[in-house]
Amino acid sequence: MLLIVLVLYLCPVFQCQTEDTELSEDVAFEEYTNSDMDPNAAPLRIARQVRPLLTKEAKPHIQELSVQTTIISRYAFTAVSCSMLNRHSAATQGVFQFHIPTAAYISNFTMIVGGRVFPSQVKAKEKKMKKEGGENNGKKNKNTPEQREGEMEVFRMEVTIPGRNRALFLLTYEELLQRRLGRYEHVTSVRPMQLVSKLSVGVTIVEHSRITYLEVLPLRNGKTPSSNGNGKADGKVGPPVSTEVKQNETFCKISFTPNVVQQVKIANNGMLGEFVVRYDVEREIGIGDIQVLDGHFVHYFAPKDLPVVSKNVVFVIDTSASMVGTKIRQTKEALFTILRELRPSDHFNFVTFSNRIRVWQADKLVPVTPNNIRDAKKFIYMISPTGGTDINGGIQTGSALLRDYLSSKEESHHNSVSLIIFLTDGRPTVGVVQSPVIISNTKAAVQEKFCLFTIGMGDDVDYRLLERMSLENCGTMRRIPEDADASVMLKGFYDEIGTPLLSDIRVEYSEDAVEYITQNFFTNYFNGSELIVAGKLTNRSSDSLHVQVTASNSERSIVLEKDVSIHEQERETERRLAEAEAGLNAGGYVERLWGYLSVKDGLKGRLRSQTSAERENYTQHATNLSLTYNFLTPLTQMIVEKPQVLADGTLAQTQKEAEATEAPPTDESSNQLLEDNNSLTPQSLHRNIPPKPISAVSKATSGVSKPAKKSATLSKTSADGDPHFVVEVPHSKLTMYGAFTLICMYLFPLGVTVNGALIGSPAPAGSHKEQRTYFSTITIVANKPRRSYIEVTPQKVILDDRDRMILPSSSSISVETANLAVVIIANTNLTVTIQGTIQFVILFHHYKNPAPYQRDHLGFYIANSKGLSKDTHGLLGQFLYEDIGLTQLPGNFSMAGENSTKETLGKNITLTSYPALKVKDRTVTVIKKSRRIYSGKQTVDCWFAKNNAAKLIDGHYSDYVVSHLFDTGDWANGTNTH
């Protein structure tokens, strides 16, 4: 086998970056076993109160935990990276557990165990889960339901880690932040359950409008939100220790990096709590803020300075025996506070239910007066919990009370907002107990005349019932955890809905300009909230989008209209992102936001559906969108291959690896030059030194992820096929082409080296060649800031940068480390980015039924050479900054046979001069030819240099031969003597 070298030199600016330091405990295990693996099992969301299964002595040590979030116009991408080390010689169980917001969707999960990558796959749930024995097949079992607590869920994965090995867990999730009480709130869970040597939490906010309010709250542990993050609940206001904030008008970056000593002062068991960031942005007067990007739009509507609409509210309160004690005490406290905040124009009443129903003021709602408030407080004070839970009776009584009041004074209340606030801590035990009947009865009682807001307290609540009751009646449902301060949460929920400003809001757009818009009719708009609509643009040639908002307030009907310039809004959105150094790759946020909202709408429609056909339609729609955006939703499941440790301590081979060694799945005709949407700065959890510009999405949505596909435009400079090279000379606007049995590209040491190994095969019948040669392996070695490398074959990619990973070429995966980033499009190509500015693309050429002269091989292309210095050398690199001239030499020159161009094919033409290239002090005769590149998808006209490019390249082609694939020896950059 011949080894050849392709080398590039790293621009000096990168050589100044400091080398990463590693923890001393990492050194002993720098070289660990990289064995094969075996499939099985899925990640599980379970209840929050979980005890670790391992003893303290055997539990793997968490070396590093990183949680990085980028929020782009309210849409948050979060990437979690957790590195565990098994210090022991024997294999042991490692448990990765992380709290995520209930409203978020997991978009990727990957494990890297013993250097092997175990990616996940999101699939549609089967309609009927069949019980199967043996190994976990990726489905949730009876012990692993999807449970929630308050506003958080728990994602959990157990895996066997071989002795003296690491496991890396990569999790990404996305959510749209909801505006409540005039603030957006982002919550990051910091509960590693042990002290962590390297702990970092980062939140980057990129907004279209000016950030008017920003606050980092003290760490919140769920029970005492006033904790200051220093281990003392003394009410001291301020961010947690080690927090740093950098901010300008539309951008801010927040970091929380407590060392071990600081962690101990907060909580010595690693349960630090929740890192909370709140912010708000400046509001545009009128139609709101519309952002356009990549054929999608999002419309934020949050008007301010409007008169408050009066409300008619009935409180329906559970007073069953289970409410005794803390629950009823906290409920009373909240109701006392709410009574003080009712406005003089409001009307209200109370209904309590247990075994029997009690109404405070029969057959009416009363105005807010001092006497009525006093009497209401007495009624609340005298409440005594007893008996069972008649949910249906309470709802029916409260609905009839409000419905009769509205119908008796219909004219005087046409501009008011009516609602029921329903609270319970249990399941129905008295009267009607069947959930479908309760839901049907509730809808019939409400009659679409008012909204129903439901609140559940504790763990013994049928939250699905409450959610359906509220969704079908234009309301929302709120959870109050068992150990939470119910009085604070009840008061907070009331504050969100207690100040209505608009009702019956409808947002409409030009019919011929948009499609697939998300929810655009809203029953109410409450002060401090925000209405969000997203959609697809259908007519990309049109520059105008007509927007109309209609609504009612306390005084009159309102109509707002505006013609929005689509192209201007898109340019403005791109400009804002560029100013915040979000980069072009952040453009996907509008489409993903649309996908997120569309899935939410589909799930709500599914819950509200009345017929099986309607339910199936919503189910299919939401499932398809979930799969498109790789969201783990109630309609999808995540399948993850789990490593299986053999008796000798090594990892068993996975099914995919076994298949990959047998036969490639696609032929060459299926190859397309594709790259990831984020290929310039691939997504990763491990970019410790972010380049500029860097995508904000790349900083956040990291991990080993599944890239989307799109067509790529690359440089013509390449080495592909039966090895030939094509060099595009930017300074001279020329393209050159050479044929070699050896191909190489070389540069000065201490930079980046690209080496290739050749394999041979018999030449086709009738060929003038004795054999064909192809690239079987390509290696890329980077020496700065520390040595790392990538080894590529048609079947796999090995990435070694602190941790060693083996990635199958048959899976679409994106990984980013401190120095290198790789994006694999399954069986198609690999994009390699070095420190953000140097980028190569390697094509995978596979054959299903290869002829004797065909071999699976690789093609090498330079995609981005901006980071290469003028000292760049090598077979390809030496021409990147070279001035090459084209001249005509006198003499007779015959154009026939293989020397013909398309225009002279079949003709024998004699010319009085012939073309030549002037390279440095050398003159090289050339012939004009055509060459197919990019897997045969493009034809380029080139100047062809014969005789192994003699005189064209520095030195002799044999000078580029190296001894092995990782040879980075010096290049004797002398003059050409041939």
N, C-alpha and C positions, 0 to 999 in steps of 0.2 A: 504494500500500500504506500502510495506517495503522500507525503505531507507537504502542504503548501501554506503560505502565510498571507493574511490580509491584515494590515495594521493601520491604525489611525492614531493620531496624536491629540491628546486632550489639551484644550485651550488653557493657557497659564492661569487664568482666573480661578479655575477649579483646583489647581494645585495648592492654593492658599488656604483651602478649607481644612479645618482641624480634623484629625483622625478621631473616630469614635472610640471612647474608652469603654471597656467591658468590665462587669463585676468580676471580682476574683473567683467567685464560685462558678463562673462560666468556663474558666480556663481549663479545668480538668476534663471537661466534657466537650471540647471543641471538635473532636472527631468521635462521632458516635455511630452506632450501627444504622445502616440504611438498608433495611430489608424490605421484603414485599408484604402485602396485606391482603385482607379478605373483607367482603362486604358485610353489610347489615346495620339496621337500626336507624331510628329517626330521632331528632331533637324533640324535647317535650316541654310544654308549658305546664307548670304545676303550681300548687298552692305555695304561698310565700314562706310559710313556717316549715322549713326543711332543715333537718339535722344532717351534717356531713356524715357519709357512710364510713369514712376512714378514721382510724385513730390518729391522734396528733402526730405520733411517731412515723406513721406510714404515709401520711398525706403529702402529696407532691407540693413543692414550694412554688408559689407564684413569684417569678422573678420580675415580671413587668406587666403592668396593666395600663393600657392607654385607651381613653375614650375621647374621640375627637368629633366635634359636630360643626357643620357649616350650615348656617341658616341663610337661604337666599330668598328674599321677599316672602318671609313667613314659612317657607318650605324647608324643613330641616333634614339633612342627611347626617346620620350618626354612624361612626365606625368604631368598633370595639376590638381591641387586640389584647389577648391574655396569654402570656407565655408561662408554662409550668415546667418544672424540672423534677424528675424523679431521681433523687440522689442515691437511691438504693440499688443494689445489684439485681434484685428481683423485680419483676413487673408488678405494678400496682394500679389501682383505680384512681383516675383523676376526674374531678367533677367541675365542670364549667357551669356557672350559674350567674345569670344577669337579669336585673329588673329592667323592663322596657315599658314605656307608656302604653296604656290600653289602646289608645287611638292609633298607635304606630303599626306599620306593617314591616315585618322582617323581609329584606330583599336579598340576603345572601348569608350563608353560613358555611364555613370551611374549616376543616381541621388539618393541621400538618403534624404528623406524629412520626418520630424517628426519621424526619426528613422526607417522608412521603405525604403527598397531598391527597386529602379525602374531600372532594367538593360535594356540595349538596345539589339536589335537583328538586324543583317545585313541580308537583303534578296535581292534577285534579283529583279530588277525593272520590273514592268509589261510592256509588249510591248505597250499597249495602256492604258493610264490613263483615267479612267472614272470619270466624275464629280459626286461627292456625296455630299449630304447636311449633315447638322448636324455637329458633332464633327470632328475635324481633324483626319483622319485615318492614319496618318503617311506619307502621300505623300506630296510633295512640291506643293504649289498652285501658282497661278499667281503672288501673291505678294511676293513670296519667291524663286526667281530664284537663281541658283548657279552662283553668280557673283564674279568677282575678281578685285583686284586693284593692279597693279604692281606685286610684288612677294608674296603677301599675300591674303588670303581669310578670311572670318569671319564666325565663327561657333556661332550660337545663339540659345538659348533655354529659353523660358519663362515658369514659373511654379508658381502655387499658393502655398504660404507658410502659414500654419496655424499660428494663433497668438501665440506669445511667443514660437516660434519654430525655428529650424535651417533647412537649406537645404545645402547639400554638393554635389557639382558637380565634377565629376571625368571624365577627358578626357585624352585619350592617342592617340598619333599619331606617325607615323614612316616615315622617309625619308632617301634617300641616298644622301649624300652631293656631289655636283659636284665641281670638281677642275676648277677654273677660274683664269687666270693670276697668276698661281703658288701658289694659296691659296685655302683652303677649308674655307667656311664661314657658320657659324651657327647663325641664327637669332632667338631670343626669344622676343615675343611681351610682353611688360609690360604696359598695358593700362586698369587697372581695373575701370577707370572712377570715382574713389573716393579714398581718402586716406585709406590705409590699415594698421591695427595695426601690423600685422605680415606678412611681405612680404619677400619672399625668391625666388631667382633664382639660380639654380645650373647647371653647365655644367661639366660633367666628360668625359675625353677623354682617351680611351684605344686603343693604336695603336700597330700594329705588328712591325713597324719600328720606328726608333728613330725620335722623334719630333724635327725638325730643326728650326721651326719658330712658335711663339705663340704671339698673340696680342689680347688684349681686347680693343675694340674701345670705344670712347665716345658714350653716348646714342644717337641714331639716331631717329629723329622724322619723317622721310620721306620727309621733305622739305629742311631741312638744315642739311645734314649729318655731318657737322663739329661741331655740338653742343657737348660740352664736358661733358654733363651729370650733370653739376652743375647749369644748367639754363642759362648759358652764352655761346653764340656762338662766343667765342673769338679765336677759332682755337687752343686752348691749347690741346696738345696731352696728353692723359692719360685715364685710365679706369674710369668709374663712381665711385663716392664716395661710400665707404663701400665695394668695391670689394677686394676679397682676392684670391690669386693664389698660389697653391701648385703643384709642378711639379718635375718629374724625367725624365729619358730619354724617356720612352714610355708611360707615364701616367701623367695626370694633372687633378687637380680638381679646379674649379673656382666657387666662390660664390659671390652673390650680394644680400645684405640684408639691404637695407636702412630703417632706422626708420622713423617715421612720420615726424619729423623735417627735415630730409634729403630729404624726398619725396616732402615736401612743397617747398624747395629751387629749386628742379628740375621742378615741375609743381604742382600747388595747386589743379588741377582738377583730379589728378590721371592718366593723360595721359603722362607717363614718356617717352615712346618711345620704341625703339628696342635695346635690349642688344645683341651686336654683338661680336662673337669670331671668329678670323681667325687663321688658323694654317696650317702647311705643314709638310711632313715627308720626311725622307731620301729615295732616289730612288735607287733601285737595278739596276746595269748595266746589260744589256742583255734582257732576256725574260720577266722580270718584277717580281712582287710579287704574288705568288699563295698561297692561304690559303684553307685548307681542314678541314672539320668538319662535322660529322654526315651524311656522304653520299653525301655531296654537296661540291662544290668548288667555289671560286671566284678568278678571275685573274685580277690584276691591272697592266695596261701597260702604262707607261708614260716616254718614253726615253728622255734623255736630251743631250745637247752638239751636236746637229745635225745641219748641214748647213740649212739655210733658203731657202725654195722653192719660186721662183718668182711667182707672182700672176698677173692675168688679171682680173680687177674688173671694173664693170659698176655700177655707183650709179644712181638709179632711184628715183627721189624725187617728192613728191606731192607738187604742187604750186597752189592748188585751193584756193578759197577765205577764206576758214575756217582756213588756215594756217597763216593768217595775224596776226601781232603782235608778241607776245612772242614766239610762236611756230617757225615761220620762222627765227626770230632772233637767237634763240638758235640752230636751225638746221644749220644756216650759221656758227655760232661760231664753232660747232663741225666739219663741213666740212673743215674749214680753218685749224684746228688743224690736222685733218687727212691728209690733203695734205702735211703738213710739214713732216709727218712720212712715206710717201710712199718711197720705196727703189728704187735705180737707175735701178734695173732689172725689176721693175714692169711696167705694162701698164694699162691705165685707160681711162675712159670717163664719161660724165654726160648726163643724160636724165631727163628732167622735164616734168610733165604732169598736165594738168588741163582740160580746154575745148580742148586745142590743145597740141600737143607734140612738144617739142623742143629738139634737139640734139646739144651738144656743138661742137663736132668734127664729121662731117658726115662720115659714112661708115668706121670708123677705131677706133682703140684704140691707144693712143699716149704714148710714153715712158716718164719716169719721168726725165724731164730736168728743169733747172731754168726758161726758157722761158715758157714752158708748164704749170708749176706750177703757174707762174705769170698770164698767160691768164686764167687759170681755176679759180683763185681767182676773177678775173674781172667778169667772167661769173656768179659765185655764188653771188657776190655783187649785180649784176644787177637784180637778181631774184625778181619778184614782184607778189605776190599772187593775183589770180583773177579766176573767173569762177568755173566750176564744177569739178568733179573727174572722170577721165577716167582711171580706174585701168587697165582694159584690154589693152587699147592702150599703156600705159606706159610699161607694162610687155612685150608686143609683140615687141615694138621698141627696148627695151634694150636687149631682147633675140636674136633678129635678128642681132643686132650690134655685140654682143659677138660671136654668132654662126658663122657668116660670117668671122670674124677675125680669129677664130680658124681654120676654114676649109681652109683659104687662106695660112696659115703658119703652117700647121699641124705638120710638121717634127720638126720645131724649138721650139714648145711649148709642146712636149709630156711629159716633166717633170715639167710643171708649173701647178699651181692651178688656176682655173677660177671660178668666182662667181659674182652674182648680189646681191647688197644690196638695198632693196626696202623699202621705207618709205612712210607711209600715215597716215592721221589723221581722215579719214572718210570712208564712204561706197561709192560704185560705184553709180554715179548719171548721168554719160554721157557715151554714147556708149553702150557696153555690160554691163548689170547690173545684170544678173542672175548668182549667185555664181557657180552653176554646170558648166555653160558654160565657165566662167572665169577659173575655175580649169582645165577643159579639154583643153582649149586653151593654158594655161600655160604649161601643161605637153607636149603638142605637140610642142610648141616652144622651150622648153629647150632640149628635145631629149636626156636626160641623159648625156649631154656633160659638164654640169657645175652645180653648186649648187645655190639655191635661198634662201637668208636670208631675212626675212621680219621683219619690225619694225612697231608697231602700237603706235600712240600717242593719249592719251586722252580717253574719254568715248564713243565717237561716232564712234567706229571702229568695223567692223565685224571681231573679232579676230578668229572666227572659220574659216572664209575664209582664213585669212592670215596663220593660222596654217596648214590648208590642203595644201595650195600652197607651203609652205616650206617643209613639211613632204614628199610630193610626189616628191620633187626635192632635196633630200639629204641635206636640210638646217634646220634651226631652226627659231623660232619666238620669238620675245622679246616684252614685253609690257612696255610702258612708261606712268606712271600715269599722270593724268591731271595736278596735282599741282607739279610734280617733275621737277628737273632741267634737261631738255632734252639734253642740250649740254654735261653735264657730263655723262649721261647714254648712249648717242649715241657714245661718245668717248670710253667709257668703253666697249661697245659691239664690236666696231671695233677692239679694242685692243685684244679682245678674239679671233677674227678670222683673224686678220691682219698679223699673222706670221705663215704661214703653214710650217710644218717640214716634214710631210709624206703625201702621198696620196695612195688610194686604199689599205688600210690595211686589211688583212684577218688573222684571228686567228683560227687555227684548232687544234684539239686534236685527240687522238687515237679513231678511230671509234668504237671499241669494248669496250671502257672504259667509254664513256660519252653519255648522252642523254639529250634532252630538254635544249640545251644550248640557252642562250639569244643571242641577236644580236652580230654577230661575224665578220661582214664586215662593214668597216667604210670608207667613201669616203675620209675624210681628218683627219689628226691629227694636231691640232694647238698647238703652244708653250704655256705652262702653263696649258694645259688641261690634261685629263686622259681618257683612254679607259678602260671600265670595262665589263668583260664577266663572267657569272656565269652559272652553270649547275649541273646536277645530275651525280653521279658516278654509273655506272651500274655493273661493275665487281669489287666487293669489295674484292675479293681474289687477284686481281692483285695489285702489289705494284708499278707499273710504269705507268706514264702518259706521253705520248709523246706530246710535245707542239711545234707548228710551227707557226711563224709569218712571213708573207710576206708583203712587202710594197715597195713603190718607193719614193726616195727623189730627190733632185735637180741633182744628179750626176748619180745614178744607181738604180737598183733594189736591195732590201735587203731581205735576208732570215735569220731568227734566229730560231734555234732549240735547244731543250733541253729535256732530259728525267727526269721527276720529280718523286721522291719517294713519293707516296701517304701517306704511313704510317709515314714517317719521317716528312712530312709537317703537318700532323695532330697532331703529338706529339709536333711539334714546335708551332703550333697554340694554343694548350692546355696549353703549358708551358708559353707562353706569357700572356695568359689570367689569369693563376694562379699567375704569378708574379705581375700582376696588381690587384690581389684580385678580379677578375671578377667572379671566381667560375665556376663550371661545367655548371650551368644553362645558362651561356652566350653562350653556344654552339649553340643555336637556331638562332643566328644572321646570319650565312651563308645561312641557308635555307630560312629565311625570306627575306634576301637580294635578293636571287634568285627569290622568289615569287614576290617581289616588281618589279624587272626588267622585269619579265615575264608578269606581268599585264601591265606595260608601253608598252612593245613590242606589246602586243595584242591590246591595244587601238590605237597605231600608225598604226598597220596593218589594223584595222577596218576603220580608216580614209582613208587609201590608197586603200582600196579594190575597185575593178572595177565591181564586180558582186554581186548580192544579196546573192548567195550561199557562196561566199568568205567572205562577210561581216558577215553573220550569223555564220560561222565557227570561225572567230576571236572573235566575240561577245560572243559565248558560252565558248570559251577557257578562255577569260579574266574574264568572270563572275564566272566561276567555281573556278578559282584561287582566285578571290576576296572573295568569300564565304569561301574558305578553310582557308585563313589567316585573315578573318574578317575585310577586308579592305572596307572602304566606298569610292567607286569610281564612275565615271559617270554611271556605269552599275548596281550599287546597291543602296539600300536605307536603312536608319536606322530607325527602329521602336522602339519607346520608350513609355512605359506606363506613362501617366501623372497622378499625384494624383488629386483626386477630393475632394474638401472640402465640407462637408455637412453643413446644416444650423446650427447645434450645434457646428461647429468649428472643428469637428473630420474628419479624412480621411475615405473615402469610401473604402470598401474592393475591392481588385483587382480580376480580373477574375481568375488568377492563384491561388490566395489564396483560392478562393471559391472552385475551382476544387480540390485543395489539401486536403481540409477538407472532401470532399465526398469520394474519392477513390484514392489510390496510383496507378500510371500509369503502374508499372511493377511488375512482380512476382519475387520470390527469384531466380529462375533459371537464370534471366537476370543479377543478380548481379555479377560483376567482380571486383576484387581488382585492382583498377586503381588509379593513382595519377597524379597530374599536372606535366608538364615538369619542372615547377619552384617550386615544392612542398617543397623543402628544405628551400627555401627563397621565399615565394610566392610574387607575384607582388603586389605593393601597392603604394598609394600616401602618406602614412602617417608613414613611418618609420623615426622617429626622432632620434633614437639611432641605427644606423646600426651595426649589429654584424660582426665579422670577422671569417671566410671569408664570404662575401656577394656577391651575383651575381650582376654584373654591370647592367644586364638587369633588375633585381629586383628593383634596385634603380630608374630606369628610366621608365620602362613600367608598372607603377603601376596603381592603381585604382581597381575598381571592374571589373575584366576581365573574359573572358571565357577561361579556361585552356584547353590545348590539353591533350589527353589521352595517357598513356603508361603504360606498366606493371610495378608493383612495387615489390621490394623484401623487406619484412619486417621481424622483429624479430618474433620468434614463441611465445614470451611472449604475452598473450592475455587473454581476458575474453569474451566469445562469446557463443551464442546459449542458450539452456536450461541450466542455467548458470553453466558453468564449467570454470576452468581456466587452462591455460597451461603456464608453466614457463620454459624458457630456461636458464640454469645456465652456463654462459660463462666460469667461472673459472673452472668448473668441467666437462664441455662438456656433461652435462646431460639435459634431458627434463623431467619435472614432470607434472603430471596431477591430478587435484582434482575435485571432484564433490560436489557441495554445493547447498543448497537452498538460501544461502546468499553469495554474492561475494563482496569483497571489497579490496581496496588497500589504505594504509594509510601512512602518513608521519608526520614529525615534523611540527608545525605551522610556519607561516610567509613564507612559500614556495608556492608550487603549490598543490592544493587539487583537486582530481577527485572523485566525488560522483556519485552514480547511484541509480535509483529507479527501483524496480522490479514490474512486473505485472504477474498475474497468468493465467493459462488456464487449462482446463481438460487434463489429460494425454490420449494418444492414447489407444485404446482397447488392452488389453493384456499386458500393460506396468506394470512393477513392481512399478512404481511411482504413487502416488496419484494425483499429478498435475505437470504441467510444469511451469517454471518461466523464464521470459526474462527481459532484460533491456528495459524499455520504455523511460527513460530519463537519460542522462548523463550530469553532469555539471563539468566544469573545472574552478577553481578559482585561480587566480594568485594575490598574495599580494604585490609583488615587481615589479617595483619601486612604483607603486600605485595599488590599488585594481582594478581588471578587471575580467570579467568572460565570459564564453561561456556556453550556455544551448542548448542541442541538443535533438531533438525528431526525429522520422522517417519522420516527415513532414516539420520541420523547424529548423533553427539554429538562436539563439539570441546571438548577440555579443555586449557586453557592455564594452567599453574602452573609456571613455570620451564622445563619442557619442554612442547611442544605435541603433543597426541595427537588423532588422528581415529579414533573408535570407531564401527563400524557398529551400527545399532540391531537388526540381524538376528542378532547374536551375543550370547550371555550372557557378560558380562565384568564383572569388578570391579577397580577401580583406586583407589588412595589416594595422595594427595600430602600435602605438609606442611599445606595449608590445606583442601583439598577431597577428598571421597571420593565416587565414583560407583559404582553397581551397576546394570548393565543386565540385565534379563530379556528375552531375545530377542523382539522384536516385541510386547512387552507393556508394560513400564514402565521408567522410570529413577528410581532413588533417589539424591538428592543430599544429602550430609551436610557441614555446614560446621562445622569445629572441634569435632565430636563432639556438639553439642547442638541445632543447628538442622537440621531435615531436611524436605526437600520430595520429593514424588513426582510425576513427570510421566508421564502415560499416553500411549502411542502408539496412535492410532486409524487403522487401515488398512482399505481396502476392496479386495476382489478385483475386483468388477464394480460400480464406483460409479455411482449414478444422477447425473443432471446437477447435483443440488443437494448431492451428497456430495463432500467433499474430505478427503484424508488430513490429519489435524490432531493437535493435542496437547491434553491436559487437565492442569491444574495443581492440586495438592493440598498442603496443609500437613500434614505428618505429625507433626512435633515442634516446638513453639514455645517450649520451655523456655528456650532461649538468647536469646530476644527480650526486649529491655528494655521498660519501660512507655512509652518514647518512640516505640515502634513506630507507624508511620503507614502510609498508603496505603489503597487501596480495601478490602483485606481486613485489613491490619494495624491500621488505626485502631480496629477493633472488638474486638481481642483482650483488651484490659484495660478496656473501656468498660462502665459500668453502664447498661443499657438497660431501661426499664420498659414494661410493657404496660398500657394503659388503655382505657377505653370513652368515646367522645365521644357526646353526645346528638345526635339528628337522625334523619331517615328514611334508611334505607340498603337498597338493593335488591340481592339476591343472585341473579343470573341469568347465563346465558351463560358467558363465560369467567371470571366471578368465582365460579363455583360450586365447592364442594368436592365430595368423593365423596358425602357424605351428602345434598347438596342438588341433585345433578345432575338436570336436567330440571324443576326446580321454580322458581317465581318467588316469592321470599320477601322481604317487607319487614320490616326490623327498626327498632326505635326508637332504637338506638344502633349505633355502628360502632367497630371496633377501631383503635387507633393506638399508635405507639411513641413513647416519650419519650427523645430523644437529646440530651444536654446541655440546652440551652434551647429545643430545637426539638420540635415535635410532627408526626409523619409518619403519615398515614393508610395502612393496610395491609389486605391481603386474605389470608385463609388459603388456601394452595394446597399441592399436593403436587409434589415435584420428584424426578426420578430421577437418582442420582449413581453413581459407581464403575462406569462403562460400563453403566449401566442395571441394575446388580445390587441396588441398594437404593433404596427410596423413603422420603423424609423429608417430614414436614409442615413448612411454612415460612410465615412472614409475608412476603407479596410487596409490594414497594414499586414503584409505577408511576412513569412520567415520568422515566426514567433515574435513579431513586433521588434525586430532588430533595429537599432538606432532610435526607435520611438521611445522605449523605456530606458531609464538609467540602468547601466550595467547589462548583464545577460540574464535571460529568464531563469537560468539555473541558480542565480544568486538569491532567488526568492524561495528556494526550497529550504525547509526547516526540519529539524531532527524529530520533533514531536509536536503534538497539538497545542501544548502549553508553552512552547518556546517563545520567549520575548526578547531574544538576543539582539545586539546592536546591528544596525544596518550600515554597511560601508557606503555612505552616500557620496560616492565619487563620480567622476565623469564617465561617460560612455566611451568605451574603447573599441566597440565593435562597429 
